[in-house]
Amino acid sequence: MKMTDRKPRDQSQPQYLRVALHKTNIDTMQAIHYVAKRIRKLPRQFQIAGNKDKRGTTTQWVTIQRANAE
């Protein structure tokens, strides 16, 4: 894909949105796939800083590309 073929980014959406993911008894990637499906984004648009324990209750920062807070 050439640089000229790209669509211009919608300026109303921030480039990145950082949210806190609070999860209980679920793997991080399972939670990302669930959230991605609900907000109609691809899981590859999510960035996480490592995996957390599946069996515990944990909270971690997740960054989503081109997402709106609503």
Number of C-alpha atoms within 10 A of each C-alpha: 5 5 6 7 7 8 7 7 10 9 8 9 13 14 13 15 15 14 12 10 16 12 18 14 12 15 15 21 15 12 17 20 15 13 16 17 12 9 11 9 16 14 17 11 14 21 15 15 9 8 10 17 13 15 11 12 12 15 12 15 13 15 17 21 17 17 18 13 8 4
